[in-house]
Amino acid sequence: MTDVPRLWKITCERVRLSKGGYETRGRYWGVGAPLYRVTYFCPGEGWFTGEYRAENAKAARAMFAVDFVKEIQKRSADERRERDHDRLH
C-alpha cells in the first residue's frame, strides 16, 4: 500500500444508497459492492475526494492512497513542464 502523508486525517464514510442505486442527493451510482467516499486535505495542494467501490473502508482508503500519490505526481510533473516552458519562452 502507498502511504499518504499523515499531516491531516483521511475521512472515509460509507455512502448510503437506495435499492435502486441512488444516494440521498439524487446521484446515481448503481448497485454492487459498498460505496465509500474518501476525503483528505493536503496542505499546499488542497482537498482530494474520491468514491470507491470496496468491501470495506480499509480497502477504500488503500485505493484512495494509490490515486492520491498518482495525482500528486501528475501535478508535480505538470508544474515542472510549466516551469520548463516558461524558462524556454
Backbone as numpy.savetxt, mean C-alpha at the origin, in Angstrom:
# Nx Ny Nz CAx CAy CAz Cx Cy Cz
10.27 -11.62 3.90 9.43 -10.43 3.90 10.31 -9.19 3.90
9.88 -8.19 3.18 10.59 -6.92 3.11 10.16 -6.06 4.28
11.11 -5.42 4.93 10.78 -4.59 6.09 10.41 -3.18 5.67
9.41 -2.64 6.33 9.01 -1.25 6.17 9.61 -0.51 7.35
10.20 0.68 7.12 10.73 1.43 8.27 9.68 1.56 9.36
10.07 1.38 10.59 9.13 1.33 11.70 8.96 2.68 12.40
9.08 3.76 11.64 8.94 5.08 12.24 7.50 5.38 12.62
6.56 4.85 11.87 5.15 5.08 12.09 4.44 3.74 12.05
3.31 3.69 12.65 2.55 2.45 12.72 1.85 2.14 11.39
1.92 0.88 11.02 1.15 0.40 9.87 -0.22 0.01 10.42
-1.26 0.55 9.83 -2.61 0.15 10.24 -3.15 -0.82 9.20
-3.85 -1.81 9.68 -4.42 -2.81 8.80 -5.82 -3.12 9.32
-6.80 -2.87 8.48 -8.18 -3.13 8.90 -8.86 -4.00 7.85
-9.70 -4.87 8.33 -10.48 -5.69 7.41 -11.62 -4.85 6.88
-11.79 -4.89 5.57 -12.87 -4.15 4.93 -14.10 -5.05 4.92
-15.15 -4.58 5.55 -16.39 -5.36 5.60 -17.13 -5.21 4.28
-17.50 -6.34 3.71 -18.20 -6.35 2.43 -19.56 -7.00 2.59
-20.51 -6.54 1.78 -21.82 -7.17 1.76 -21.68 -8.52 1.04
-22.72 -9.31 1.08 -22.69 -10.60 0.37 -22.48 -10.40 -1.13
-22.85 -9.23 -1.63 -22.66 -8.94 -3.04 -21.30 -8.37 -3.38
-20.45 -8.15 -2.36 -19.10 -7.68 -2.61 -18.92 -6.17 -2.55
-19.89 -5.45 -1.94 -19.78 -3.99 -1.82 -19.38 -3.60 -0.40
-18.52 -2.56 -0.29 -18.21 -2.03 1.04 -19.26 -0.98 1.38
-19.22 -0.49 2.61 -20.27 0.43 3.07 -20.29 1.73 2.28
-19.16 2.15 1.70 -19.11 3.37 0.89 -19.63 3.15 -0.53
-20.01 1.91 -0.84 -20.57 1.61 -2.14 -19.59 1.11 -3.18
-18.32 1.04 -2.84 -17.32 0.56 -3.80 -17.43 -0.95 -3.93
-17.38 -1.41 -5.18 -17.50 -2.84 -5.45 -16.14 -3.51 -5.45
-16.03 -4.60 -4.69 -14.79 -5.37 -4.61 -14.96 -6.81 -5.07
-16.18 -7.23 -5.24 -16.42 -8.63 -5.58 -16.31 -9.51 -4.35
-16.38 -10.80 -4.56 -16.30 -11.75 -3.46 -15.02 -12.56 -3.59
-14.61 -13.15 -2.49 -13.39 -13.94 -2.50 -12.76 -13.93 -1.12
-11.44 -13.99 -1.09 -10.71 -13.97 0.18 -11.00 -12.65 0.90
-10.79 -12.62 2.21 -11.01 -11.37 2.96 -10.21 -10.21 2.36
-10.77 -9.02 2.46 -10.13 -7.82 1.93 -9.62 -6.98 3.09
-8.37 -6.52 2.99 -7.76 -5.69 4.02 -7.28 -4.38 3.40
-7.42 -3.31 4.16 -6.88 -2.00 3.77 -5.71 -1.69 4.71
-4.55 -1.48 4.13 -3.33 -1.23 4.89 -2.89 0.21 4.62
-2.57 0.94 5.69 -2.17 2.34 5.57 -0.90 2.57 6.37
-0.02 3.41 5.80 1.26 3.72 6.44 1.65 5.14 6.09
2.13 5.89 7.06 2.67 7.22 6.80 4.18 7.17 6.87
4.82 7.62 5.80 6.27 7.64 5.75 6.72 9.10 5.73
7.43 9.56 6.77 7.91 10.94 6.78 8.71 11.24 5.51
8.41 12.37 4.91 9.10 12.77 3.70 8.52 12.20 2.42
7.67 11.21 2.54 7.08 10.57 1.37 5.56 10.69 1.34
4.95 10.70 2.52 3.49 10.82 2.58 2.79 9.52 2.94
1.51 9.50 2.66 0.66 8.35 2.99 0.69 7.32 1.88
0.68 6.06 2.28 0.58 4.94 1.37 -0.60 4.09 1.83
-1.46 3.75 0.90 -2.60 2.90 1.23 -2.75 1.86 0.14
-3.08 0.66 0.55 -3.33 -0.40 -0.43 -4.39 -1.34 0.09
-5.11 -1.94 -0.82 -6.10 -2.95 -0.46 -5.62 -4.30 -0.98
-5.76 -5.31 -0.14 -5.21 -6.62 -0.46 -6.19 -7.73 -0.08
-6.32 -8.70 -0.96 -7.05 -9.92 -0.65 -6.03 -10.85 0.02
-6.32 -11.25 1.24 -5.38 -12.09 1.98 -6.12 -12.94 2.99
-5.48 -14.00 3.41 -6.08 -14.88 4.41 -6.18 -14.24 5.78
-5.23 -13.32 6.07 -5.24 -12.66 7.38 -4.49 -11.33 7.28
-4.55 -10.56 8.36 -3.94 -9.23 8.38 -2.42 -9.31 8.22
-1.80 -10.30 8.81 -0.33 -10.43 8.70 0.08 -10.61 7.24
-0.65 -11.42 6.50 -0.35 -11.62 5.08 -0.58 -10.33 4.28
-1.63 -9.60 4.62 -1.91 -8.33 3.93 -0.78 -7.33 4.19
-0.30 -7.24 5.43 0.81 -6.34 5.75 2.08 -6.74 4.99
2.30 -8.03 4.83 3.48 -8.51 4.09 3.39 -8.10 2.63
2.21 -8.22 2.03 2.02 -7.81 0.64 2.23 -6.30 0.50
1.72 -5.56 1.47 1.89 -4.11 1.48 3.37 -3.74 1.54
4.12 -4.42 2.40 5.54 -4.11 2.56 6.29 -4.25 1.24
5.98 -5.28 0.48 6.62 -5.48 -0.83 6.25 -4.33 -1.76
4.96 -3.97 -1.82 4.53 -2.86 -2.68 5.14 -1.53 -2.24
5.23 -1.32 -0.94 5.79 -0.08 -0.41 7.24 0.09 -0.85
8.03 -0.94 -0.71 9.44 -0.86 -1.10 9.56 -0.60 -2.59
8.74 -1.27 -3.40 8.77 -1.03 -4.85 8.42 0.42 -5.17
7.43 0.98 -4.49 7.02 2.36 -4.74 8.12 3.34 -4.34
8.76 3.12 -3.20 9.85 4.00 -2.78 11.01 3.92 -3.78
11.32 2.72 -4.24 12.39 2.57 -5.23 12.03 3.28 -6.53
10.76 3.17 -6.95 10.32 3.84 -8.16 10.42 5.36 -8.01
9.97 5.87 -6.88 10.05 7.32 -6.64 11.50 7.79 -6.65
12.37 7.02 -6.04 13.79 7.38 -6.00 14.37 7.41 -7.41
14.04 6.41 -8.22 14.53 6.37 -9.60 13.98 7.54 -10.40
12.70 7.86 -10.21 12.10 9.01 -10.91 12.79 10.31 -10.52
13.09 10.47 -9.23 13.78 11.68 -8.78 15.18 11.78 -9.38
15.88 10.64 -9.46 17.22 10.64 -10.08 17.14 11.03 -11.56
16.15 10.49 -12.27 15.99 10.83 -13.68 15.71 12.32 -13.85
14.86 12.87 -12.99 14.56 14.31 -13.07 15.81 15.14 -12.82
16.60 14.77 -11.79 17.83 15.50 -11.50 18.80 15.43 -12.67
18.95 14.22 -13.24 19.85 14.05 -14.38 19.38 14.86 -15.58
18.08 14.85 -15.81 17.53 15.61 -16.93 17.77 17.09 -16.73
17.50 17.59 -15.52 17.71 19.02 -15.23 19.18 19.41 -15.37
20.06 18.52 -14.94 21.48 18.81 -15.02 21.96 18.86 -16.47
21.38 18.04 -17.33 21.81 17.98 -18.73 21.17 19.05 -19.60
20.08 19.64 -19.13 19.38 20.63 -19.97 19.43 21.98 -19.35
